């Protein structure tokens, strides 16, 4: 018979292993608020712009950086600030815009293709399409896979506080929200 003291270390190891796994980005569905689903990768033949005529969009450039500790890099912070300014200005002025932002984490990197555009009905949206560069994840991933986040229906600006780990305190960043006001992405 197993003693309770023997089970505690085993349970601890299982909980640490399950929390430390890196998963694919999640996407919220529109049928019910706050329901997370894992998006499926697009076919490898698909391009990040999909069927968009990017010549009709103002191009904000290829920004961001591949430095893992982007919070500590002035060059990275400056480049990300340019991306945020471009997105915010185009969103606020309702102008078509397209920018590519390289985003990294300790185990992966992606080129995020961000489109600010009108829909057929006249409402504006932001489309966030991530093109995987590499991933050292337990699940098989292929460079070039494309994931599309839930459609963004509003963008808000926030200021980082001392408790934010992604940006130095005082940094202005953007929060991208879906139809229901749920956070979809941050930049």
C-alpha positions in Angstrom: 0.0 0.0 0.0 1.3 3.5 -0.9 1.7 6.0 1.9 0.3 9.5 1.4 3.8 11.0 2.0 5.1 9.0 -1.0 2.3 10.2 -3.3 2.9 14.0 -2.7 6.2 14.1 -4.7 4.7 12.1 -7.5 1.7 14.4 -7.7 4.0 17.4 -7.6 6.0 16.1 -10.6 2.9 15.5 -12.7 1.5 18.9 -12.0 4.9 20.6 -12.9 5.1 18.5 -16.1 1.6 19.4 -17.2 2.1 23.2 -16.5 5.4 23.5 -18.2 4.3 22.2 -21.6 4.2 24.8 -24.4 1.0 24.7 -26.4 -0.2 26.2 -29.6 -1.8 29.7 -29.5 -5.5 29.6 -28.5 -8.3 31.1 -30.4 -11.7 32.2 -29.0 -14.8 31.1 -30.8 -17.6 33.6 -31.5 -20.5 31.3 -30.7 -19.9 31.5 -26.9 -17.7 34.1 -25.1 -14.6 32.8 -23.3 -14.4 29.4 -25.0 -10.9 28.6 -26.0 -10.1 26.3 -28.9 -6.8 25.4 -30.6 -6.6 26.7 -34.2 -5.7 24.4 -36.9 -2.7 25.2 -39.0 -3.4 26.4 -42.5 -2.2 24.4 -45.5 1.5 25.1 -46.1 0.8 26.5 -49.6 -1.1 29.4 -48.0 0.7 32.7 -47.7 0.5 35.0 -44.7 -1.5 37.7 -46.6 -4.0 35.1 -47.8 -6.1 36.6 -50.6 -5.4 40.2 -49.8 -4.0 42.6 -52.4 -1.3 44.1 -50.1 -0.7 46.9 -52.6 -3.9 48.6 -51.3 -2.4 48.7 -47.7 0.1 51.1 -46.3 3.1 48.9 -45.3 4.5 49.6 -41.9 7.6 47.5 -42.4 9.1 44.4 -40.8 9.6 45.3 -37.2 10.2 43.5 -33.9 13.4 41.4 -33.3 14.6 37.9 -32.7 16.2 38.7 -29.3 14.8 36.5 -26.6 15.1 39.2 -23.9 13.4 41.9 -26.0 12.4 43.7 -22.7 16.0 44.4 -22.1 16.9 45.5 -25.6 16.5 49.2 -26.5 16.5 48.4 -30.2 13.7 45.8 -29.8 11.6 48.2 -27.7 12.1 50.9 -30.2 11.0 48.6 -33.1 8.0 47.3 -31.2 7.0 50.9 -30.4 7.1 51.7 -34.1 4.8 48.7 -34.8 2.4 49.8 -32.1 2.3 53.4 -33.3 1.7 52.3 -36.9 -1.2 50.0 -35.8 -2.7 52.5 -33.4 -2.7 55.3 -36.0 -4.1 53.2 -38.8 -6.8 51.8 -36.4 -7.8 55.2 -35.1 -7.8 56.9 -38.5 -9.6 53.9 -40.2 -6.9 53.4 -42.8 -5.8 50.1 -44.3 -2.4 49.0 -42.9 -0.2 46.0 -42.9 2.9 45.4 -40.7 5.0 42.3 -40.0 6.3 41.9 -36.4 8.8 39.3 -35.4 7.9 37.9 -32.0 10.0 35.5 -30.0 9.7 33.4 -26.8 12.3 31.0 -25.3 11.0 28.1 -27.4 9.6 29.7 -30.6 9.5 32.6 -33.0 6.9 33.8 -35.5 6.4 36.6 -38.0 3.1 38.1 -37.1 1.3 39.6 -40.1 -1.1 42.2 -38.8 -3.8 43.7 -41.1 -5.9 46.7 -40.3 -8.9 46.6 -42.7 -12.5 47.3 -43.3 -15.0 44.4 -43.7 -17.7 44.3 -46.4 -20.3 45.9 -44.0 -18.0 48.8 -43.2 -16.9 47.7 -39.7 -13.1 47.7 -39.1 -11.1 44.8 -37.8 -7.6 43.7 -37.2 -6.5 40.3 -38.5 -3.5 38.7 -36.8 -1.8 35.9 -38.8 1.2 34.2 -37.3 3.7 32.5 -39.5 5.8 30.0 -37.5 9.6 30.4 -37.9 10.6 27.7 -35.4 9.3 25.9 -32.4 11.1 23.7 -29.9 7.8 22.2 -28.7 6.9 18.7 -27.8 4.2 18.7 -30.6 5.4 18.5 -34.2 5.4 21.9 -35.9 6.5 22.9 -39.3 8.1 26.3 -40.1 5.8 28.2 -42.4 2.6 27.0 -40.6 0.1 29.9 -40.4 -2.3 30.4 -37.5 -5.0 33.1 -37.5 -6.2 34.5 -34.2 -9.9 35.4 -33.6 -10.9 38.6 -35.3 -10.1 41.7 -33.4 -13.0 44.2 -33.2 -11.4 46.8 -31.0 -7.9 48.0 -29.9 -7.0 49.6 -26.6 -3.9 51.3 -25.3 -2.6 50.5 -21.9 0.5 51.4 -19.8 2.7 48.7 -18.3 3.0 48.8 -14.5 5.7 47.3 -12.3 3.9 44.0 -12.3 3.9 43.6 -16.1 6.7 41.2 -17.1 6.6 41.8 -20.9 7.4 45.5 -20.9 9.3 48.0 -18.8 7.1 50.0 -16.5 5.5 53.0 -18.3 5.6 51.4 -21.8 2.5 51.9 -23.8 1.2 48.7 -25.3 -1.8 47.6 -27.3 -4.5 45.1 -26.3 -6.5 43.5 -29.1 -10.1 42.5 -28.2 -12.7 40.3 -29.9 -16.5 41.1 -30.4 -17.2 40.2 -26.7 -14.4 42.3 -25.3 -12.1 39.3 -24.6 -8.4 39.8 -25.0 -7.1 38.1 -28.2 -3.5 39.3 -28.4 -1.1 42.0 -27.0 1.7 43.9 -28.6 
